[in-house]
Structure formats: structure tokens, C-alpha cells
Amino acid sequence: MNFQLQIATPDGLVFDGEAERVVTRTTEGDVGILARHSDYVAPLDVGKTRVRLPDGSERLGSSNRGMISVSGGVVRIVAVTFEWADEIDVERAKRAAEKARERISRQRTDRELRLAEYKLKRALNRIDVYNNR
């Protein structure tokens, strides 16, 4: 059984089609959604999003904060950023991770440290998604 899935970012619609299953990372851990899921809303964390399509194939993406909602049988993921694994510039992600590590080592304030740690988490997630495509 399938359901309608929409994935969007501030830049536009990333995916709009049928899916058999979606698993994504919320702030409370991974959540899996199948057809007929009850209405649901949760904040997203930095993490992987795995979509199983009706033909049995899977797509893996890197999602960065936002929210997931299930309403009336339609699943919507609205993320700050979202990249499919095959669209990730892994060299850019590696540079971002190194830059974040440098910032962590010379942090001056708690805010700067939290921002650098977030950027490192995001870069490492993108690298992991790329490597597991």
C-alpha cells in the first residue's frame, strides 16, 4: 500500500510522488511512516531520510532540521535543506567538516561552539549519506 509523499525546502519541492515507506530522523529518534499512519507532527533533526518507492527501489537523502507531518494520508517533510545522496558534493562536505572542526578547537563562546558542532554534524551526515548511497 502506498501514500503521497512530498519533500520540500525553502528552495522548492524536492519530491512529490507515491512512496511505500519513509524513515527519517526526528529530534526524538528515527520514525517510520507507512500508509494509513495516524496524523502526526514532529520536528526533524539532522539525519538520513530513506524513501522506499512503489517499485521497491530506495532513495537515500540527507535532511537538515524542519518537520514531518502526516495529515489525511499525505506525508510532508519540510526541511531547511534536503539533498539526495547522488546530489551531494562530498568534497564540499569534507571541507565543511574540517572547517567546523577547526572552529570547535578555537571556540570563544557557547554560541560559537554550538554552531560549529551543528555544522560538523550536518557535514558528517552528508558524507555518511553519500557513502551509503
C-alpha positions as CSV (number, residue, x, y, z in Angstrom):
1,M,0.0,0.0,0.0
2,N,1.4,3.4,-0.9
3,F,0.9,7.0,0.2
4,Q,1.5,10.5,-1.2
5,L,4.9,11.9,-0.1
6,Q,6.1,15.5,-0.5
7,I,9.6,16.7,0.4
8,A,10.1,20.5,0.3
9,T,12.7,23.0,1.3
10,P,12.7,26.8,1.1
11,D,14.1,26.4,-2.4
12,G,11.1,24.4,-3.6
13,L,9.7,20.9,-4.0
14,V,12.3,18.1,-3.9
15,F,9.9,15.2,-4.3
16,D,6.2,14.8,-4.9
17,G,5.0,11.3,-5.6
18,E,4.0,8.0,-4.1
19,A,6.0,6.1,-1.6
20,E,5.7,2.8,0.2
21,R,7.6,3.8,3.3
22,V,9.7,6.7,4.6
23,V,12.1,6.6,7.6
24,T,13.6,9.9,8.8
25,R,15.3,11.3,11.8
26,T,13.3,13.4,14.3
27,T,14.6,15.1,17.4
28,E,13.4,12.0,19.3
29,G,14.9,9.4,17.0
30,D,14.0,7.7,13.8
31,V,10.4,7.4,12.8
32,G,9.0,5.2,10.1
33,I,5.8,6.1,8.2
34,L,3.7,3.6,6.2
35,A,0.3,4.0,4.5
36,R,-2.6,4.7,6.9
37,H,-0.4,6.2,9.5
38,S,-2.3,8.3,12.1
39,D,-2.0,12.0,11.9
40,Y,1.4,13.0,13.2
41,V,3.7,16.0,13.5
42,A,7.4,16.0,14.7
43,P,10.4,18.2,14.4
44,L,13.3,16.9,12.3
45,D,16.9,16.7,13.3
46,V,20.0,16.4,11.1
47,G,19.8,12.9,9.7
48,K,19.1,10.4,6.9
49,T,15.8,10.1,5.1
50,R,15.2,6.8,3.4
51,V,12.3,6.5,0.9
52,R,11.1,3.2,-0.5
53,L,9.3,3.7,-3.8
54,P,6.4,1.6,-5.0
55,D,8.7,-0.3,-7.4
56,G,10.7,-1.5,-4.4
57,S,13.7,0.8,-5.0
58,E,15.0,3.1,-2.3
59,R,16.4,6.6,-2.3
60,L,18.6,8.0,0.5
61,G,18.7,11.6,1.4
62,S,20.3,14.0,3.9
63,S,17.8,16.1,5.7
64,N,18.6,19.0,7.9
65,R,16.1,20.1,10.5
66,G,12.5,21.1,9.8
67,M,9.4,19.0,10.4
68,I,7.5,15.9,9.2
69,S,3.7,15.8,9.2
70,V,1.1,13.2,8.3
71,S,-2.4,14.6,7.6
72,G,-5.2,12.9,5.7
73,G,-2.8,10.2,4.4
74,V,-0.4,12.7,2.9
75,V,3.2,12.8,4.4
76,R,5.1,16.1,4.1
77,I,8.7,16.7,5.0
78,V,9.6,20.3,5.1
79,A,13.4,20.6,5.7
80,V,15.8,23.5,6.0
81,T,17.9,21.6,3.4
82,F,17.5,18.3,1.8
83,E,19.8,16.5,-0.7
84,W,19.5,13.1,-2.3
85,A,22.7,11.1,-1.9
86,D,23.6,11.3,-5.6
87,E,23.4,15.1,-5.5
88,I,25.8,15.6,-2.5
89,D,29.1,17.3,-3.3
90,V,31.2,15.1,-0.9
91,E,34.4,17.2,-1.3
92,R,32.5,20.3,-0.2
93,A,31.0,18.4,2.7
94,K,34.5,17.2,3.8
95,R,35.8,20.8,3.6
96,A,32.9,21.9,5.7
97,A,33.6,19.2,8.3
98,E,37.2,20.2,8.5
99,K,36.3,23.9,8.9
100,A,33.8,23.1,11.7
101,R,36.5,21.0,13.5
102,E,38.8,24.0,13.3
103,R,36.1,26.3,14.7
104,I,35.4,23.9,17.6
105,S,39.0,23.8,18.6
106,R,39.1,27.6,18.9
107,Q,35.6,28.3,20.1
108,R,35.2,31.5,22.1
109,T,31.6,31.4,23.2
110,D,29.0,28.7,23.9
111,R,27.0,30.0,20.9
112,E,30.0,29.7,18.6
113,L,30.7,26.2,19.9
114,R,27.0,25.1,19.4
115,L,27.0,26.5,15.8
116,A,30.3,24.8,15.0
117,E,29.1,21.5,16.4
118,Y,25.9,21.8,14.4
119,K,27.8,22.4,11.2
120,L,30.1,19.5,11.9
121,K,27.0,17.2,12.5
122,R,25.5,18.4,9.2
123,A,28.7,17.8,7.2
124,L,29.3,14.4,8.7
125,N,25.7,13.4,7.9
126,R,26.1,14.5,4.3
127,I,29.3,12.5,4.0
128,D,27.7,9.4,5.6
129,V,24.6,9.6,3.3
130,Y,26.9,10.0,0.2
131,N,29.0,7.0,1.3
132,N,25.9,4.8,1.8
133,R,24.1,5.6,-1.4
